[in-house]
Every structure is written in C-alpha cells, then in structure tokens.
Amino acid sequence: MNDQSSTIQAFLDATAARQPTPGGGAVTALTGALAAAIGEMAVNYSVGRKGMEAFEAEVLPGLDELNHVRQLLVKMMVDDQTAYAELTAARKLPESDPARAERIRVALAASIRAPQQVAAAAVKILEVCDRVLNFLNPHLLSDLAVSADLAMATARCGLYNVRVNVSSVLDPTERQQIEATSGQLLSRAAALIQRVAPRIWERMQQAK
C-alpha cells in the first residue's frame, strides 16, 4: 500500500509497475493534494506580508480549507487502493458464496465513493482559488494558476474513475443518482475554472 509515508520515487515506481495499485484513483488523489499544497503556498506568501494586512481576513479561511482538503486527499489515496483491493477480492469469490453479492455491492460503493469525494475536494480547491485570487500577492498568481488547473484535472480524473465503476451498479435509481452527482461536480468545476483562469491572467498582466 502506497501512502504519505512512501517516497516520491517509490510511489512513481509502484505506479509504473505492472500491478493494479496505485492506479488512476490514487494518482488523481495525489494530484489533488498537490493542487491544495501549491494553493496553500500561494496563500501563505500573502499572509503576514507588509501591505497585505487588510486582506488577511479574506485569505486565512481559505488557507485552513486548503490544508483540510490536502489531508483528506492524502487519505483518499489509501482509501482508493483499499476499495479496489476489496472489490477485486469480492469478485474472485465463488458465485456459490452467499456473501459474494453483498461484498461486491459494498466494495463497489466504496470504489465509487472514493473518487467522487476526490472530485468534490477538487471543487473545494477551485472555490478557494476563486475567493482568494483578488487578494493574493501578485507574484504568487502563477502558483495559484497551477493549483486551479491541477484541481480541474483532479475533478475530471476523479469522475473518470467513478464512470468506470458506475456501470456495474445494479440499481438504476442509485446509478442515476451517482451520475447526476458526478455531472453536477463536473459542471461546477468547469464553471469555476472558466471564471478563475482568466481573472488570474488578468491580474498577472496588471501586475507587470
């Protein structure tokens, strides 16, 4: 199991290896954690800076939110790998096993919930970027742009990992609910990045 204790090289080697985990879900969660971290850095350089005191009330809550999201996404790296392992194990049970269907159902739900939560966390990062970008040190705006673009990628990729599993959900009502939630998350993320990115570049041009 690769988690926050793994070195970068170990995680990359494990991801590149011919083995199922860490896979796209864990990589997506790590990407989201990086998005949150670089966003935190951009905010941290604006907190306590001379001339920025008037804006601290605007940016400090965002700093706390990004830190919380980063910790959650690191946890989701593990949750995604665990869910995949459990789903694989459940599907390998003999069809005659009376516990098989329920184990698959529970594991499948976890395999959908993990990447959907990753996507929701990415939307939160974009919301923070949207709120703080007008108050940040202009020299850190390119870092905030990295945060926002990585968050958008995280939302999109998280929902890819939902989509790959949702077709296995047997209950049509449940499947529709999952698809509706995924659509809402993607629409929200797209609307945010379309609003955030131009404003970042506009501020960067003004700061030259």
Secondary structure, 3 states (H helix, E strand, C coil): CCCCCCCHHHHHHHHHCCCCCCCHHHHHHHHHHHHHHHHHHHHHCCCCCCCCHHHHHHHHHHHHHHHHHHHHHHHHHHHHHHHHHHHHHHHCCCCCCCCHHHHHHHHHHHHHHHHHHHHHHHHHHHHHHHHHHHHCCHHHHHHHHHHHHHHHHHHHHHHHHHHHHHCCCCCHHHHHHHHHHHHHHHHHHHHHHHHHHHHHHHHHHHHC
